[in-house]
Amino acid sequence: MKFSESWLREWVNPSVSRDELSHQITMAGLEVDGVDPVAADFSGVIIGEVVECGQHPDADKLRVTKINVGGDELIDIVCGAPNCRLGLKVAVAMVGAVLPGDFKIKKAKLRGQPSMGMLCSYGELGIDIESDGIIELPQDAPLGVNVREFLQLDDVIIDVDLTANRADCLGMAGLAREVGVLNRQAVTEPTWQAVDATIDAPFSINVVAPDLCPRYLGRVVKNINVKAATPLWMQEKLRRSGIRSIDPIVDITNYVLIEFGQPMHAFDLNTLNGGINVRLADGVETLTLLDGNEITVPNDTLVIADDKQAVALAGVFGGESTGVNENTQDILLECAFFAPLAIMGKSRRLGLHTDASHRFERGVDPELQHKVMDRATRLVLDICGGEAGQVVEAVSAEHLPKAATITLRRNKLDKTLGHHIPDTDVVEILQRLGFNVETANDAWQVTTATYRFDMAIEEDLIEEVARIYGYNNIPNTAPQAALTMPDHKEADISLKRVRSIFVARGFQEAVTYSFVDPKMQNLVHPGQEAMVLPNPISIEMSAMRLSMFTGLLTAVGYNQSRQQGRVRLFETGLRFVPDAQADSGVRQQAMLGAVISGVQNEEHWSMESKTVDFFDLKGDLEAILGLTVAASEFSFKGATHPALHPGQCAEILRNNRVIGYIGAIHPSLEKPFGLNGKTIVFELELDALLHARLPLAQAVSKFPANRRDIALVVDETVSATDVMNLIRKVGENQLVGLNLFDVYQGKGVEPGKKSLAIALTLQDTTRTLEEKDITETMDSVISALKTEFNASLRD
């Protein structure tokens, strides 16, 4: 947003310097990108009038003139500009004047004719205006007055980089309001005589999409003179805002755009077929724009149409067929409020980013249209003449944005800013911003202004108070934080240690989505209810996972399909199990899962290539369980799981409570998941794993240990774990070591039986065990095994 300092000071003129003003605006969050002079540096140029203009006797393209500069004598100047003519008010560089580039004007003769100065063009004065000749000043320009003073060229163009939420400052009114608030000064808006209808000129307006265009105003102005000259003051204000002058009607609509931030458009009334219809395009109609380009309007784009065809892209660009031209006599002025979502993205998709779309897609004040319509009508009548009809309005009040009502709490304001701003300052800041403020119970009830689309929550008001109060006025206070030791329990196992062991054993950590394909999950957990997302990313990611299995198996299939022959993955995360007893209706549990597939080891000449089996992953799991220093609390028990192979599945228990499952994937799941070969997987509850038993230090026995081996014959259905647990129980404190070192079935052992070879290590901390002590212990163990399992010693 570019604007001139002098124009801003017409609205509000704080007693601060130019640099201070720029700094104020920047500190308020409206960053000043540049401050540039409106003209180059020059001196000695005054206003004159051409009182004589004749052809140079020796040059076809030169004219000999006499210029009246308000002195006692006329000045002879030779000029080559094609627009030099009698009666023209011009900019005269007198002898001794210095033009941009340190160009000094001296007495000269051109083809034998004396020239005591120079008639200047805009370019020669360093003013960025395209022209084919010398400057043509208004006829009421006073002779002899310095051109810099008359054109207010000791002015600067301030370029402000606005963020997308500050559309209210895309006009002089909004910028002046900000400066007024920052300096606690009232803003003086321009005044004009309201325009009453002098002719009866009704016009039909039909808004088919009121949610996209809640308000549309139209006004007919007849018998205008489009060949009238745009006043110099308006041309200059537009130029200093980065807009070139075109014709008076376009200049007026651009002027009110910069003045109030409200885009407008003017139609040639006589080219419209019937009334105005605001509707969505049908997707096939074409429109030739004012720049001559023809486009096919997408069907989700809002258009302004007459009874026959689309005549403009709503809020973006006008159409060529209904544009104002040099033959226009009657116009229809349009002023509307378009919902930001109706315009947002449409112009960029068509490559038509315009000043109007830039404002509409960010939001304009929905209460501004009547005021701007009257302002534009007055300017048209004053500059181009004509007669105005009544204002015709189509409005849908229910679709117009409403001002937000927000509660601002004193304690929240102080806590967020870390500084106390007096109540009177808070109220004054909010009121100067145009907000209505009511005080109640150590808080303020704030009704924001309709032009502030960015006000929605309490933090928005806090930001407004802080930036107007001045961030530099809030003292720099270093934060204070008392250092406290973390509450760490020695028995807790960190997840980092678990990950480290997995990585050390050749695993890669996977991170899969918490939401999965319900069809694939139903294969893993048939018939089990899952939490379904109301608005999923896709149907393949619409159910929350019931276990880690679905994501890990999908990852294995993905890797195997990309020539990864050996896959070892682990993952930690939450599972989501519907549970009516839970507060939210779903139980979230932290889980640990792992999967292996392919060969046991990477290819190597010294190792045999073998496919992974159940015991490979079981060994990895036991390494993790070893972190608890309580391996005896964990056990594995044969079980069934719908996703795991019968006979190759086991429950994982801690203190006889099931905490997870381990096993080979059921063959029926291999094809759906794209698995190639045997896949082994486990999952267990993290909470049951991350608690260790603290080791207790005790003296090492100085007495010798004794080993005794026994070979027991038991039914093949008897679990070796149960046998060893019984031996530990009977052996009590003297049994310091127990190891199953062989399991045998075959010759010498009856069918249906198996032989378990177990080594027992006996030791006492107070004495050397005698043979009778050892024999008594062994006899007790063998007797207990025979009673419990009908075990016998193998011959």
Disulfide bonds with the S-S distance in Angstrom:
none
